[in-house]
Amino acid sequence: MPVNKKYLAVFEFDKIYHVYNRTNNNELLFRSADNYYYFLKQFDFYISPIAETFAWNLLPNHFHFLIKIRASTFIEKWIKSIPVEKQTKTEQHFLSGNNLNTLVEMEFKRLFTSYAMAYNKMYKRRGNLFSRTFKRVEILKDSQFTQALVYIHANAQKHQLVKDFYTYPWTSYHSILSDKPTKILRDQVLGWFGGKEQFKQVHKDMSDYYYSFSDAIEDDE
């Protein structure tokens, strides 16, 4: 079944996107704490050079990220820092033609492939782990940004994995409230909500009905 173009937004510099994907046949994506940590490590390796992260949530069979694509100059500098013999063809093409969308798609596919290979080896599994087409929705207005961020953090509650979303461990909600070092855009997120207390209050107020807004940000998740 063809994917609605709304969920296949074209990546552009300095724009914000809700990115998500799930496994084939609702298979488990994570079976242990080590799996969660490894996925985050691989996300940092493949995606952090091209995008900054506002929020994330890792669920048993899918994930959500709210990211902002970096500026052209930053991405170019990153690619040029890689020895030429280790640059992918897509990275080299980016330097010559700035095909950003292809580059971002490739880096996400490299993330999925690297994780799936390790996962398959660990659990003696074969075949594709992820759905082939990962979804991405551009965030076009302020209200949509707030809704997407709360939606991502409250997703475990939506799926009835926990009664209260803030008890779910595999989410950036805790990193944003923590004082520990993080690559999450903590200051920007807290500034958006007006501080930690307002951040917590908005999440609490919205968590019971975030999915009912007219600005729906995903189809079948």
N, C-alpha and C positions, 0 to 999 in steps of 0.2 A: 504494500500500500504506500503510495507516494507521500512524502513528508510535506506538510504545509510549509510554504516558503517563510512564513513568520518565524518558524523554528529553525531556519537555516540562514540567519542573518549574515551578511557579508562583514567580515572583520575590517575595521578601519582604525587608523592611529588615534589614540587618546579617547576612544569611546569605550563605554561600559557594557558588559554583556553578562547575562546569566547563562552559564554553560552547565549542561548536565548530560548524563548518559547512564544506561543501565546494562545489566548482563543479558545475554541470550536466555530466553525461557525462565527468567527470574531466578537463575542460579545464584548461589552465594558468591559475592564479590570478595568478601572478607570472612575468614574462618578463625582468625586469631588476632591478638593485639599486634603481633609482628607484621601481619598483612596491612593493617591500617598505617602503621608507622612507615612501612616500605612504600606504600602508595604516596604518602605525603612527601617522602624523600624524593621519589621519582618526579612528582609534580614540581617540586622545587627545582630539580635539575633541568627539566625540559621546558617548563612554562614560565618560571620566574624571570628568565632573560627577556621574554617578550611581553610579559604582562604582570601587573601588580594585583594583589588580591585584597578584596574588602571582606569577604566572608566565604566559609565553606562548611560542608556537612557531608560526612561519609556514612551512608546507610548500608544495611547488610547486602543489598543487591543493586544499589545505585549511588550516585554522588551528585553534589551540587557545588558550584563555585560562582562567585560574583567577582568578576575581574575587570581591570581596565588595561587595554592594550597600551603599551609604552609608546613613546615618541619615536619617530623614524631615526633620529640621530642616535638614540640609545641602542636601538636594535642593530643598526649598522655598526656601531662601535663594538658591540658584543660579537657579532659575526667576524669582524676583522681581527678580533683577539684570538680567534680559533686558527690554528695552523691551517694553511690552505689545503694540505693533503687530508685534513680531517673534516673539512667543511662538506656538508651534503650538497648535492646538486641544487636542491631547492634553496639553500642558503646562498649559494653562489648566484643563482638566478635573481634572488632578492636584491643582491648588491648591484646587479646590472639593470634590473627592471622594476624593483620595488613592488613585487607581487605579494603584498602583505597577506591577503586571505589564504593563499596557497601555503605560505610559510606557517601561519598559525595552525591551519588544519594539519599540516605535516607534523608539527611539534606535538600536538595532541595525539596524533596517531602513533608517534614514537613513544609517548608516555604509555598509551594503552598496550602497545606491543611489548615494551620492556616489562611492564607489570605482568601481563598475561604469560609471558615466557617463564618468568620466575614462579608464578602461581602454578602453572601447569607442571613445571618440574617438581615443585614441592609436593603437589597432591597427585602426581602421576596422572595428569589429565591431558586431553588432547582437544584441539579445535579452538575456534574463536570464543573468547570469553565475553567481549563487549558487543553490543549492537553496532553494526557497521557505521551508521550515521549518528554522530553525536549532535545533540540539539544545542542551539545558542540563540538567545533572544536579546536584541539590543534594548538597553534601558534608555527610554526617550524623554522621560520627564521625572521631576523630583519625587512625585508621589509613587511612581513605579519603582524608584530606587529604594525607598523606605519599605515598600511592600515586598520587594524581592529579598532584601536583606533579612527581614523578619521571617518571611516564608522559608528561607533557607535554614535559619536557626531553629525554627519551630517544626521542621519537617518530620522529625522522629515522633512528635506528638500527633501529627496528622496521620501517620501510619500506625499509631497505637503501639509503638515500641515502648513508650514510657507514658506515664500519666501527665508529667510536666516536662516540657522540652528542655528546661535548664538542668535536668538531671542526666541528660544524655551526654556521654563523654566525648564523642568524636565530632565536635563542632567548634568553630572559631568563636562561638559565644563566650567561652571560658577564656580564650586567649585575649579577647578584647577587654575583658574585665580584669585580667591579671596585670601585674606590674613586671612580669618576666619579659625578657627580650622576645620579639616576634617579628616576622616579616609581613604580618597582616598590617593593613593600613589603619592601625588602631587610632591614632590621633585624628585622622580624617573622619572615621566612623563616629567616634565619641563627640567630635566637634559637630557633626551633622545632627546628632540627637540632642546636643546641649549638655553632655556630661554623662557620667556613669549611671547616676540615679534615673535620669530621663531615659537613657538607653534601656535600662531594665524595665521601667514603667511602660514604655511604648511596646516593648516585646510582650509584656504581660497582658496589656490591654488588647493587643491585636492577635495574639496567638490562637484564640478560639475561632476566629473567622477570617483569617488572612486569605484563605483559598476562595472566598466568595466575592472578592473584588471584581469589578468589571474589567480591570487591567490584568486579566489572567496571563501568567507568564510561562505556562507550559501546557501541553496538551494531555498526553497520557502518562507522562513521567516514567 
